[in-house]
Amino acid sequence: MDSTITFKDKIESEEELRSIIGYPSELVRRKVITYIDEHCKDFISRSPFLVISTSDEAGYCDASPRGDMPGFALVLNEKHIVIPERPGNKRSDTLRNILVNPKAGLFFLIPGLGETLRVNGKAALVKDSQLLERMAVNGKKPLLGICVEVEECFIHCAKAIIRSGLWKPESWSDRESLPNAAKILAEHVKIPGATAEKIENSLNEDYKTELY
C-alpha cells in the first residue's frame, strides 16, 4: 500500500495563513482570561466529559477522553482544576506525557450545549489522600489526580457542534451500522484465540466492574 502523498501547495507562514482566514475580531481577541471565574466554574460543574491534550518531550501529541458525573473535574480555586484518574487500560499516555512535559489543554463539553470551554495550563500528577477522597465514587478513590494550573480559559463558539449535528439524535446512525470495537481490536492485535466475541465479552465485563 502506497501511503506517500506529496502536497505541492502548502501554507508556510502565518502571513500567508492570515491572507486566507483573516484576523480574529476584538471579541475573540479579548475573550481569553487567565483564571477560572464564576461562569467557567459553573460550566465545569455541569460538564460530564472532557478531552485532555498533552505531548511528550519530542512533541508527539495525544488527546484522551475523561468522563464521569457532571462536575467530576474538581475546581479547587481560580487557578487549579483536578481531574480524577479512574481505572483504564494502563497505557497511561497522558500521565507519562505530563511527567516530561507539563503543558496540557482541556476541552469541556456539556451535552446539548453548542459552546464548549477550553482551558490551557500546566499539569502535574498528584496523590494527596485527602484530595483524592473528595473525588471518591462508591467508596473508591481515584488512582491519582491530574492537577492543571490554569493559564488560559475561554469559551469556544458552537459552529463545530452545529455543523456536526453532535447533539441531534435524528442525525445519528443506527447502532447496528456503527463500527464494532471488538472486531476492530481483534483485527489489530492479531493475538491467537483473541476473537471478536471474546474481546467483546471482556470489554463488557470491564465496563461493568472496572469503572471505579
Sequence and secondary structure as in RCSB ss.txt:
>XXXX:A:sequence
MDSTITFKDKIESEEELRSIIGYPSELVRRKVITYIDEHCKDFISRSPFLVISTSDEAGYCDASPRGDMPGFALV
LNEKHIVIPERPGNKRSDTLRNILVNPKAGLFFLIPGLGETLRVNGKAALVKDSQLLERMAVNGKKPLLGICVEV
EECFIHCAKAIIRSGLWKPESWSDRESLPNAAKILAEHVKIPGATAEKIENSLNEDYKTELY
>XXXX:A:secstr
       SS   SHHHHHHHH    HHHHH  BSS  HHHHHHHHT SEEEEEEE TT  EEEEEEE STT SEE
EETTEEEEEE    S  HHHHHHHH  EEEEEEE TT S EEEEEEEEEEE  HHHHHHT BTTB  SEEEEEEE
EEEEEE SHHHHHHTTT GGGS  GGGS  HHHHHHHHH  TT  HHHHHHHHHHHHHH   
